[in-house]
Amino acid sequence: MTTPRLVVIGDSMLDIDIDGTATRLSPEAPVPVVDGDRMARRPGGAGLAAVLAARRGSDVVLITALASDEHGDALRALLEEAGVRVVAAPLPGATACKMRIRADGHPVLRLDQGDGRAGPVPLDAGTRRLVRSADAICVADYGRGITADAGVRTLLAEIALEVPLVWDPHPRGAPPVPFATLVTPNEAEARHFSRLQRGADVIPVHELQDRWQARAVSVTLGRRGALLVTGTAARTHVQPAAAVTMHGDTCGAGDRFAIAATEALATGASTDAAVHAAVDAAANFVAAGAASAVSTVTPLSPVSVAANVGTHLATVTPDVEEVAARLRQGDRTLVATGGCFDLLHTGHVRLLHRARQLGDALVVLLNSDASVRALKGESRPLSPAPDRARVLAALACVDAVCIFDDSSPEQVLARLRPDIWVKGGDYTLADLPEADVVRRGGGEVVLLPTVPGYSTSNLIAAARSDI
């Protein structure tokens, strides 16, 4: 059997799952504290559709937009590892990233990042030939600009009657081009797209087919299968061929449906047969764990969890050389500061924000618990190093946190070699034994003024006097 040649076109993102357990509530608010034990990463959106096809042996080309940032680089690496050939247009802005935090398999929070939206998509002659020679095309629209590109739309409209075209629409995306072979909204999207007032039990399949001038429309209904209408025929309710156990996580089911229909059409199946195959494929996909089952999993320590729940995925690690190499890419200015940060207060936050403004990336060198005890006494720290790292990693101005054991950060600074080392103005250069190490590494020392009236020791003493 010939390997199907598929082209996937659409918006891609990076999906991250943090999984763990929750056995207590936070003292700051009535929310669960999740002790994460693993992180799973995978391409999302059009990237997931492409990976799902590649895993089944198809020859897959993905046309998408990628930014040159940390999430974009990770996304590209995951796609290439899966055997997907990537044709990437530039993505102005930041790569989209969706992070789910789950406790005992149940979602607790989803955090979305990234404002990137595709600009003009350069379609050279080679890319056009790839699209025209495909056995089938899947458009995975996630509302971030690819399907609105004039060149992409013109090309797809020209070949819609020549190459099987499956279009998975999005409420914020552009409408399908006329004569798409199959358009696959889910039930909520179908109701969103409808312009007519209808009862809650009416799904506007025929209306959408007429408006989009599609050859067929299939509205997916989750565990209930899908509704299909082709031509002028009455709609058909397609159900899974066999009962399957459905887990709660359905992430990626729509992508699996769309790409399964594309695979079937690529091998010459009728639209009806393709939708039957797609319903079964999506049901089995969810039963097997959905998108989680196709993720790259990494065990997490408490410290690395602190990094990954930060709003910008700040890195927390003892690997100083890796941090320096990554944050210096592109001739960036690396700023570092350090301390115990046992009780984060206004003075700390102001220092960190001002330090970050001096360069392109900020690394915080954090005293370990043993180091804090040596400096402050046996009653300190108030919070263990993983918790202090968690708080620092959640600050948007912090790009990495490195925990060290010595009383002075001299050894870690010799490896980090920051361009600028920042300390509060309550120090003098004579008080900083690490100043010579910074200068020998080619850096400079900057003393920033502190906020009067803020001291961790004074705050602790005041709190104790009120007890």
Disulfide bonds with the S-S distance in Angstrom:
none
